Amino acid sequence: MTTKTLNEHLNWRYATKKMDATKSVPQEKVDAIVEAIRMTPTSSGTQPFELLVVTNPDLRAQIAKASGDQAQVTDGSHLLVFAAWDNYTADRIDAVVDLNVDVRGDLPMLRAYYDNLKANYLPRDADVNYEHAARQAYIALGVALVAAAEQEVDSTPMEGFSPEAVDEILGLKERGLRSVVLMPLGYRDQDGDWLLPMGKVRKSRGTMVSVID
């Protein structure tokens, strides 16, 4: 059996437009993708977002309506919702410190680092902090797309939805979270997806990459 390289997996994946609603992603593959998201690097190790794995058909139907009726939300078997912190708070940063102390010990330099982080983050406007947290969620989205491809699971990153509506459907505001991006998981409809037979379009390396010696 030939093992695919990472770039071969990335060439295989595409933003699936139509998924086969009769197929479900096995739990072990979902778990592998979720674990990759958990392991994603984030700024200062804060991991300022949460991941919701939505399988409930009624909730996914509501989210689909808030997403312009994009069928992948309901035709896929799992919907990943990346939800960022609505703000950085002392309690949230202190929880990161506690986690570090549990793993690495109570190092003076560690507390000094996060005290400095609080001094910089806490005075900022909540929207500035949310946008920073949302960018960390996008790092996780990138890792999730690669992890799904490695598992040969189809996925589609989605920004075309009403965050306010999704927040209400999932009760995110009460949890201090705001939805950032969606990612349905499933399997491509081999006969029904118009995009499947199309060639992958990417800029050439020469156009996109500059080497500065």
Backbone as JSON, one array per atom type, in Angstrom:
{
  "sequence": "MTTKTLNEHLNWRYATKKMDATKSVPQEKVDAIVEAIRMTPTSSGTQPFELLVVTNPDLRAQIAKASGDQAQVTDGSHLLVFAAWDNYTADRIDAVVDLNVDVRGDLPMLRAYYDNLKANYLPRDADVNYEHAARQAYIALGVALVAAAEQEVDSTPMEGFSPEAVDEILGLKERGLRSVVLMPLGYRDQDGDWLLPMGKVRKSRGTMVSVID",
  "N": [[0.85, -1.2, 0.0], [0.63, 2.16, -0.92], [1.71, 5.07, 0.66], [0.31, 8.24, 0.88], [1.8, 11.41, 0.26], [1.94, 14.51, 2.15], [1.42, 16.71, 0.43], [0.15, 15.41, -1.66], [-2.21, 14.64, -0.41], [-3.26, 17.19, 0.02], [-3.63, 18.01, -2.59], [-5.63, 16.29, -3.28], [-7.82, 17.12, -1.76], [-10.61, 19.39, -1.77], [-12.84, 22.22, -1.73], [-15.58, 20.93, -0.9], [-18.65, 20.84, -2.55], [-21.03, 19.46, -2.72], [-22.2, 17.01, -0.65], [-22.42, 13.5, 0.12], [-25.24, 12.52, 1.54], [-25.84, 10.06, 2.59], [-23.65, 8.95, 3.72], [-21.55, 8.62, 6.57], [-19.03, 10.08, 8.56], [-16.6, 8.1, 10.1], [-16.24, 7.7, 13.66], [-13.61, 7.52, 14.65], [-12.11, 8.88, 12.77], [-13.16, 11.46, 12.94], [-12.37, 11.98, 15.56], [-9.59, 12.06, 15.23], [-9.27, 14.35, 13.67], [-10.32, 16.29, 15.38], [-8.48, 16.09, 17.48], [-6.18, 17.03, 16.21], [-6.92, 19.68, 15.91], [-7.06, 20.43, 18.6], [-4.36, 20.33, 19.17], [-3.34, 22.46, 17.83], [-1.12, 25.21, 17.29], [-1.19, 28.33, 19.06], [-1.34, 31.89, 19.68], [0.75, 32.78, 22.28], [0.04, 30.45, 23.49], [-2.6, 30.46, 24.32], [-4.96, 29.36, 23.31], [-7.56, 30.54, 22.49], [-10.27, 29.84, 21.84], [-13.15, 27.76, 21.25], [-14.27, 24.52, 20.2], [-17.09, 23.31, 18.61], [-18.73, 20.36, 17.97], [-21.15, 19.5, 15.96], [-23.76, 17.34, 15.61], [-26.45, 17.0, 15.81], [-29.41, 16.79, 14.06], [-31.56, 18.66, 13.93], [-30.48, 21.05, 14.94], [-28.46, 21.44, 13.07], [-30.01, 21.85, 10.82], [-31.18, 24.3, 11.45], [-28.88, 25.88, 11.54], [-28.11, 25.66, 8.91], [-30.08, 27.2, 7.65], [-29.3, 29.64, 8.57], [-27.09, 29.92, 7.13], [-27.44, 30.51, 4.49], [-28.72, 28.34, 3.37], [-26.79, 26.43, 2.66], [-26.0, 23.32, 1.55], [-24.11, 21.51, 2.49], [-23.95, 21.71, 5.22], [-26.02, 20.22, 6.28], [-25.96, 17.87, 4.77], [-23.44, 16.78, 5.21], [-22.0, 14.71, 7.8], [-21.06, 15.68, 10.18], [-20.72, 18.82, 11.78], [-18.36, 21.23, 12.26], [-17.91, 23.87, 14.43], [-16.15, 26.71, 14.9], [-15.53, 28.7, 17.58], [-14.71, 31.74, 18.91], [-13.22, 33.28, 21.84], [-15.04, 35.96, 23.28], [-13.69, 37.98, 24.45], [-10.56, 38.75, 26.03], [-9.92, 37.91, 29.35], [-8.96, 38.37, 32.81], [-9.47, 36.05, 34.27], [-9.58, 34.1, 32.27], [-7.0, 34.17, 31.2], [-5.56, 33.56, 33.5], [-6.36, 30.94, 33.84], [-4.99, 29.73, 31.76], [-2.41, 30.09, 32.7], [-2.53, 28.45, 35.0], [-2.8, 25.95, 33.8], [-0.34, 25.75, 32.51], [1.35, 25.74, 34.76], [0.61, 23.33, 35.92], [1.69, 21.51, 34.1], [4.36, 22.31, 33.58], [5.44, 23.29, 35.89], [5.77, 25.77, 38.53], [7.03, 28.34, 37.36], [8.87, 31.31, 37.75], [9.38, 32.99, 35.54], [7.32, 32.27, 33.88], [4.96, 33.21, 35.09], [5.53, 35.92, 35.05], [5.55, 36.39, 32.32], [2.84, 35.98, 31.58], [1.61, 37.86, 33.21], [2.49, 40.16, 31.99], [1.21, 39.8, 29.57], [-1.49, 40.08, 30.34], [-1.4, 42.75, 31.13], [-1.14, 43.99, 28.7], [-3.3, 43.01, 27.12], [-5.77, 43.19, 28.57], [-6.58, 45.94, 28.87], [-7.43, 46.56, 26.31], [-9.89, 47.2, 23.73], [-12.84, 45.2, 23.62], [-13.63, 44.18, 21.11], [-11.26, 44.28, 19.66], [-9.77, 42.36, 21.01], [-11.4, 40.14, 20.55], [-11.11, 39.88, 17.75], [-8.43, 39.19, 17.62], [-8.48, 36.73, 18.95], [-10.13, 35.37, 17.18], [-8.46, 35.14, 14.97], [-6.73, 33.21, 15.87], [-8.41, 31.05, 15.93], [-8.7, 30.69, 13.2], [-6.18, 29.75, 12.53], [-6.42, 27.23, 13.62], [-8.47, 26.27, 12.0], [-7.11, 25.98, 9.55], [-5.31, 23.92, 10.23], [-7.22, 21.96, 10.73], [-8.36, 21.54, 8.19], [-6.21, 20.41, 6.83], [-5.83, 18.13, 8.42], [-8.26, 16.8, 7.99], [-8.01, 16.21, 5.27], [-5.83, 14.48, 5.4], [-7.04, 12.35, 6.63], [-8.66, 11.6, 4.63], [-11.19, 12.68, 4.5], [-13.87, 14.65, 3.47], [-14.3, 18.21, 3.38], [-15.45, 21.59, 4.01], [-14.58, 24.9, 4.26], [-16.4, 27.53, 5.75], [-17.52, 30.79, 5.63], [-19.78, 32.11, 4.99], [-22.23, 32.82, 6.62], [-24.63, 33.76, 9.16], [-23.21, 35.01, 11.91], [-24.4, 35.98, 14.27], [-26.88, 34.69, 14.3], [-26.11, 31.98, 14.43], [-24.74, 32.03, 16.84], [-26.9, 32.45, 18.55], [-28.45, 30.15, 18.11], [-26.8, 28.15, 19.13], [-26.34, 29.0, 21.69], [-24.11, 30.59, 22.35], [-23.37, 33.17, 23.19], [-23.94, 33.33, 25.9], [-21.91, 31.83, 26.87], [-19.72, 33.32, 26.51], [-18.65, 33.37, 23.95], [-18.09, 33.67, 20.39], [-19.19, 32.79, 17.19], [-17.01, 31.92, 14.53], [-16.14, 30.58, 12.15], [-17.3, 27.95, 10.0], [-17.14, 24.38, 9.47], [-18.1, 21.84, 7.71], [-18.03, 18.24, 7.78], [-17.74, 15.36, 5.78], [-18.54, 13.19, 3.03], [-17.72, 13.44, -0.37], [-20.16, 13.83, -2.94], [-20.04, 11.76, -5.49], [-21.29, 11.82, -7.96], [-22.88, 14.06, -7.97], [-21.58, 16.47, -7.39], [-20.65, 19.37, -8.82], [-18.16, 20.54, -8.81], [-16.24, 18.62, -8.43], [-15.01, 17.25, -10.75], [-13.44, 19.26, -11.74], [-10.31, 20.87, -12.44], [-7.7, 21.62, -10.05], [-7.12, 24.91, -9.01], [-4.47, 26.98, -8.6], [-2.12, 29.56, -7.8], [1.02, 29.86, -9.53], [4.21, 28.74, -8.27], [6.26, 30.53, -8.81], [4.84, 32.89, -9.15], [3.77, 33.32, -6.67], [5.66, 33.01, -4.63], [8.43, 34.56, -3.15], [11.87, 34.5, -2.87], [14.13, 35.66, -0.6], [17.34, 36.29, -0.36]],
  "CA": [[0.0, 0.0, 0.0], [1.41, 3.38, -1.04], [1.29, 6.14, 1.56], [0.3, 9.54, 0.21], [2.5, 12.52, 0.89], [1.06, 15.59, 2.57], [0.99, 17.49, -0.72], [-0.82, 14.61, -2.41], [-3.48, 14.79, 0.31], [-3.77, 18.53, -0.22], [-4.09, 18.06, -3.97], [-6.88, 15.51, -3.31], [-8.92, 17.84, -1.12], [-11.17, 20.61, -2.38], [-13.98, 22.72, -0.96], [-16.67, 20.09, -1.39], [-19.89, 21.6, -2.72], [-22.17, 18.58, -2.47], [-21.79, 15.82, 0.08], [-23.31, 12.35, 0.09], [-25.94, 12.5, 2.83], [-25.99, 8.69, 3.08], [-22.39, 8.49, 4.31], [-21.17, 9.26, 7.81], [-17.61, 9.98, 8.87], [-16.38, 7.27, 11.29], [-15.87, 8.48, 14.84], [-12.17, 7.59, 14.84], [-11.59, 9.93, 11.9], [-13.55, 12.73, 13.57], [-11.51, 12.16, 16.73], [-8.25, 12.43, 14.77], [-9.34, 15.75, 13.24], [-10.51, 17.09, 16.59], [-7.22, 16.1, 18.21], [-5.29, 17.94, 15.5], [-7.36, 21.03, 16.27], [-6.62, 20.65, 19.98], [-2.91, 20.48, 19.18], [-2.97, 23.63, 17.02], [-0.42, 26.3, 17.98], [-1.9, 29.61, 19.14], [-0.56, 32.97, 20.26], [1.02, 32.65, 23.72], [-0.54, 29.21, 23.99], [-3.86, 30.74, 25.01], [-6.08, 28.59, 22.73], [-8.72, 31.36, 22.85], [-11.48, 29.46, 21.09], [-13.67, 26.42, 21.52], [-14.77, 23.8, 19.03], [-18.35, 22.59, 18.81], [-18.96, 19.32, 16.97], [-22.61, 19.44, 15.94], [-24.34, 16.25, 14.82], [-27.9, 17.07, 15.96], [-30.0, 17.19, 12.76], [-32.4, 19.86, 14.04], [-29.6, 22.2, 15.08], [-27.78, 21.66, 11.8], [-30.99, 22.42, 9.9], [-31.3, 25.71, 11.8], [-27.65, 26.54, 11.13], [-28.14, 25.73, 7.44], [-30.9, 28.36, 7.28], [-28.5, 30.83, 8.87], [-25.92, 29.84, 6.24], [-27.89, 30.61, 3.1], [-29.14, 27.0, 2.92], [-25.68, 25.65, 2.09], [-26.42, 21.94, 1.83], [-23.07, 20.74, 3.17], [-24.2, 21.76, 6.67], [-26.92, 19.13, 6.64], [-25.59, 16.64, 4.06], [-22.31, 16.21, 5.93], [-22.44, 14.02, 9.02], [-20.61, 16.45, 11.34], [-20.45, 20.23, 11.53], [-17.45, 21.84, 13.21], [-18.11, 25.3, 14.62], [-15.05, 27.33, 15.63], [-16.08, 29.84, 18.3], [-13.63, 32.43, 19.61], [-13.56, 34.07, 23.02], [-15.52, 37.3, 22.97], [-12.75, 38.93, 25.03], [-9.58, 38.2, 26.97], [-10.17, 38.34, 30.72], [-7.97, 37.9, 33.77], [-9.78, 34.66, 34.62], [-9.23, 33.23, 31.15], [-5.54, 34.09, 31.11], [-5.09, 32.84, 34.68], [-6.58, 29.51, 33.6], [-3.86, 29.31, 30.92], [-1.27, 30.01, 33.62], [-2.7, 27.26, 35.82], [-2.52, 24.79, 32.96], [1.11, 25.71, 32.33], [1.95, 25.35, 36.03], [0.35, 21.89, 36.09], [2.53, 20.72, 33.2], [5.76, 22.74, 33.56], [5.89, 23.78, 37.19], [5.49, 27.18, 38.81], [8.25, 29.06, 37.01], [8.7, 32.78, 37.85], [9.34, 33.6, 34.22], [6.02, 31.97, 33.3], [3.98, 34.15, 35.65], [5.88, 37.26, 34.56], [5.13, 36.47, 30.92], [1.39, 36.14, 31.47], [1.27, 39.15, 33.81], [2.71, 41.14, 30.93], [0.13, 39.59, 28.59], [-2.69, 40.71, 30.89], [-1.2, 44.2, 31.11], [-1.32, 44.44, 27.32], [-4.57, 42.6, 26.52], [-6.99, 43.53, 29.3], [-7.08, 47.3, 28.62], [-7.86, 46.75, 24.93], [-11.3, 47.06, 23.41], [-13.26, 43.81, 23.5], [-13.64, 43.77, 19.71], [-9.86, 44.04, 19.27], [-9.4, 41.07, 21.56], [-12.14, 39.09, 19.82], [-10.5, 39.68, 16.44], [-7.18, 38.45, 17.84], [-8.86, 35.35, 19.25], [-10.66, 34.78, 15.95], [-7.33, 34.76, 14.11], [-6.2, 31.95, 16.38], [-9.35, 30.02, 15.46], [-8.41, 30.44, 11.8], [-5.03, 28.85, 12.49], [-6.97, 25.89, 13.88], [-9.2, 25.86, 10.8], [-6.13, 25.5, 8.59], [-4.87, 22.6, 10.67], [-8.34, 21.03, 10.57], [-8.5, 21.21, 6.77], [-5.12, 19.47, 6.5], [-6.1, 16.88, 9.13], [-9.35, 16.12, 7.3], [-7.45, 15.66, 4.03], [-5.0, 13.33, 5.76], [-7.98, 11.27, 6.95], [-9.47, 11.43, 3.42], [-12.54, 13.14, 4.81], [-14.13, 15.9, 2.76], [-14.64, 19.34, 4.24], [-15.63, 22.87, 3.34], [-14.56, 26.04, 5.18], [-17.54, 28.4, 5.46], [-17.73, 32.07, 6.3], [-21.05, 32.66, 4.53], [-23.33, 32.54, 7.54], [-24.88, 34.83, 10.12], [-22.67, 34.65, 13.21], [-25.36, 36.29, 15.33], [-27.89, 33.63, 14.32], [-25.48, 30.75, 14.91], [-24.5, 32.22, 18.27], [-28.16, 32.27, 19.26], [-28.86, 28.74, 17.99], [-25.94, 27.3, 19.97], [-26.2, 29.58, 23.02], [-22.7, 30.93, 22.52], [-23.18, 34.44, 23.9], [-23.94, 33.05, 27.33], [-20.64, 31.18, 27.19], [-18.62, 34.25, 26.21], [-18.07, 32.93, 22.68], [-18.69, 34.15, 19.14], [-18.86, 31.89, 16.08], [-16.05, 32.51, 13.6], [-16.13, 29.88, 10.86], [-17.89, 26.6, 10.04], [-16.45, 23.39, 8.63], [-18.78, 20.55, 7.62], [-17.27, 17.05, 7.43], [-18.56, 14.33, 5.14], [-17.93, 12.57, 1.86], [-18.16, 14.04, -1.62], [-21.12, 13.14, -3.81], [-19.25, 11.51, -6.68], [-22.05, 12.12, -9.19], [-23.66, 15.29, -7.88], [-20.81, 17.68, -7.1], [-20.16, 19.95, -10.08], [-16.77, 20.98, -8.71], [-15.34, 17.47, -8.3], [-14.16, 16.96, -11.92], [-12.68, 20.43, -12.15], [-8.92, 20.91, -12.02], [-7.38, 22.51, -8.94], [-6.57, 26.19, -9.48], [-3.58, 27.63, -7.64], [-1.06, 30.37, -8.4], [2.3, 29.18, -9.67], [5.18, 29.06, -7.22], [6.98, 31.74, -9.21], [3.98, 34.05, -8.94], [3.36, 33.47, -5.28], [6.76, 32.89, -3.66], [9.64, 35.33, -3.35], [12.98, 34.08, -2.04], [14.96, 36.81, -0.3], [18.61, 35.77, 0.17]],
  "C": [[0.88, 1.25, 0.0], [0.84, 4.46, -0.12], [1.38, 7.47, 0.83], [1.14, 10.53, 0.99], [1.49, 13.58, 1.3], [0.55, 16.38, 1.37], [0.02, 16.73, -1.61], [-2.19, 14.67, -1.74], [-4.09, 16.16, 0.04], [-4.26, 18.7, -1.66], [-5.43, 17.32, -4.12], [-8.06, 16.32, -2.78], [-9.39, 19.01, -1.97], [-12.35, 21.03, -1.53], [-15.24, 22.05, -1.5], [-17.99, 20.85, -1.41], [-21.14, 20.76, -2.45], [-21.66, 17.3, -1.82], [-22.86, 14.74, -0.02], [-23.96, 12.18, 1.46], [-26.11, 11.1, 3.4], [-24.73, 8.18, 3.78], [-22.03, 9.31, 5.54], [-19.68, 9.06, 8.06], [-17.43, 9.14, 10.13], [-15.85, 8.09, 12.45], [-14.36, 8.58, 15.01], [-11.53, 8.65, 13.95], [-11.95, 11.31, 12.43], [-12.63, 13.01, 14.76], [-10.11, 12.6, 16.33], [-8.22, 13.89, 14.34], [-9.47, 16.67, 14.44], [-9.2, 17.18, 17.39], [-6.2, 17.02, 17.54], [-5.64, 19.38, 15.81], [-6.91, 21.37, 17.68], [-5.13, 20.94, 20.06], [-2.42, 21.7, 18.4], [-2.19, 24.66, 17.84], [-1.25, 27.58, 17.96], [-1.0, 30.63, 19.84], [-0.47, 32.83, 21.78], [0.38, 31.41, 24.34], [-1.89, 29.38, 24.66], [-5.03, 29.88, 24.54], [-7.41, 29.3, 22.99], [-9.96, 31.1, 22.0], [-11.94, 28.1, 21.59], [-14.2, 25.83, 20.22], [-16.05, 23.09, 19.4], [-18.51, 21.62, 17.65], [-20.45, 19.02, 16.99], [-23.06, 18.3, 15.03], [-25.87, 16.27, 14.87], [-28.55, 17.58, 14.68], [-30.82, 18.47, 12.84], [-31.54, 21.12, 14.14], [-28.89, 22.5, 13.76], [-28.74, 22.24, 10.76], [-31.17, 23.91, 10.17], [-30.06, 26.49, 11.34], [-27.58, 26.66, 9.61], [-28.95, 26.94, 6.98], [-30.14, 29.66, 7.52], [-27.26, 30.91, 7.99], [-26.32, 29.88, 4.78], [-28.26, 29.27, 2.51], [-28.02, 26.25, 2.2], [-25.84, 24.19, 2.53], [-25.38, 21.12, 2.58], [-23.31, 20.67, 4.68], [-25.06, 20.59, 7.12], [-26.57, 17.81, 5.94], [-24.35, 15.98, 4.64], [-22.8, 15.56, 7.21], [-22.06, 14.79, 10.29], [-20.38, 17.9, 10.9], [-19.54, 20.75, 12.64], [-17.7, 23.35, 13.24], [-16.95, 25.82, 15.47], [-15.58, 28.62, 16.26], [-15.0, 30.47, 19.17], [-14.14, 33.09, 20.89], [-14.04, 35.45, 22.59], [-14.6, 38.38, 23.52], [-11.7, 38.15, 25.82], [-9.9, 38.76, 28.35], [-9.06, 37.81, 31.62], [-8.2, 36.43, 34.11], [-9.35, 33.71, 33.5], [-7.71, 33.08, 31.03], [-4.96, 33.35, 32.31], [-5.29, 31.34, 34.52], [-5.48, 28.93, 32.71], [-2.61, 29.16, 31.78], [-1.35, 28.74, 34.45], [-2.38, 25.99, 35.04], [-1.02, 24.64, 32.74], [1.81, 25.25, 33.61], [1.78, 23.85, 36.27], [1.34, 21.05, 35.29], [4.02, 21.04, 33.4], [6.32, 23.18, 34.9], [5.69, 25.28, 37.31], [6.77, 28.0, 38.6], [8.0, 30.57, 37.1], [8.59, 33.45, 36.49], [7.97, 33.4, 33.55], [4.99, 32.98, 33.79], [4.26, 35.58, 35.16], [5.42, 37.45, 33.12], [3.63, 36.74, 30.82], [0.88, 37.38, 32.2], [1.44, 40.26, 32.78], [1.62, 41.04, 29.86], [-1.15, 40.27, 29.07], [-2.57, 42.24, 30.84], [-1.43, 44.78, 29.72], [-2.72, 44.17, 26.78], [-5.79, 43.18, 27.23], [-7.47, 44.96, 29.07], [-7.66, 47.5, 27.22], [-9.37, 46.61, 24.78], [-11.66, 45.6, 23.18], [-13.25, 43.33, 22.06], [-12.23, 43.51, 19.19], [-9.42, 42.67, 19.77], [-10.13, 39.92, 20.88], [-11.48, 38.82, 18.47], [-9.18, 38.91, 16.57], [-7.49, 36.99, 18.12], [-9.37, 34.64, 18.0], [-9.54, 34.36, 15.01], [-6.69, 33.45, 14.58], [-7.11, 30.78, 15.96], [-9.11, 29.69, 14.0], [-7.14, 29.6, 11.62], [-5.51, 27.41, 12.67], [-7.76, 25.37, 12.68], [-8.24, 25.3, 9.76], [-5.62, 24.11, 8.94], [-5.98, 21.57, 10.45], [-8.53, 20.61, 9.12], [-7.43, 20.21, 6.34], [-5.38, 18.11, 7.15], [-7.22, 16.09, 8.45], [-8.85, 15.48, 6.01], [-6.61, 14.42, 4.32], [-5.85, 12.11, 6.08], [-8.85, 10.89, 5.74], [-10.95, 11.63, 3.72], [-12.73, 14.48, 4.11], [-14.6, 16.98, 3.73], [-14.8, 20.59, 3.4], [-15.54, 23.98, 4.38], [-15.65, 27.02, 4.77], [-17.54, 29.66, 6.31], [-19.12, 32.65, 5.98], [-22.21, 32.26, 5.41], [-23.52, 33.74, 8.46], [-24.33, 34.42, 11.49], [-23.65, 34.89, 14.35], [-26.4, 35.19, 15.46], [-27.31, 32.33, 14.86], [-25.18, 30.85, 16.4], [-25.77, 31.98, 19.08], [-28.59, 30.8, 19.25], [-28.09, 27.87, 18.97], [-25.72, 27.87, 21.37], [-24.78, 30.01, 23.34], [-22.48, 32.21, 23.33], [-23.09, 34.21, 25.39], [-22.64, 32.41, 27.8], [-19.44, 32.07, 26.89], [-17.9, 33.9, 24.93], [-18.8, 33.58, 21.51], [-18.24, 33.24, 18.0], [-18.02, 32.63, 15.06], [-16.16, 31.91, 12.21], [-16.69, 28.49, 11.05], [-17.09, 25.67, 9.14], [-17.21, 22.07, 8.68], [-17.79, 19.43, 7.24], [-18.2, 16.02, 6.81], [-17.79, 13.7, 4.0], [-18.56, 13.12, 0.59], [-19.18, 13.17, -2.34], [-20.45, 12.98, -5.18], [-19.97, 11.9, -7.97], [-22.69, 13.51, -9.18], [-22.89, 16.57, -7.64], [-20.18, 18.21, -8.38], [-18.68, 20.3, -10.02], [-15.77, 19.81, -8.75], [-14.47, 17.23, -9.54], [-13.27, 18.12, -12.36], [-11.23, 20.34, -11.66], [-8.71, 21.88, -10.87], [-6.69, 23.76, -9.48], [-5.75, 26.81, -8.36], [-2.57, 28.48, -8.41], [0.2, 29.52, -8.54], [3.22, 29.58, -8.53], [5.92, 30.36, -7.55], [6.17, 33.0, -8.99], [3.78, 34.36, -7.48], [4.52, 33.61, -4.3], [7.94, 33.76, -4.07], [10.7, 34.83, -2.37], [13.92, 35.26, -1.84], [16.24, 36.31, 0.38], [19.32, 36.83, 1.02]]
}
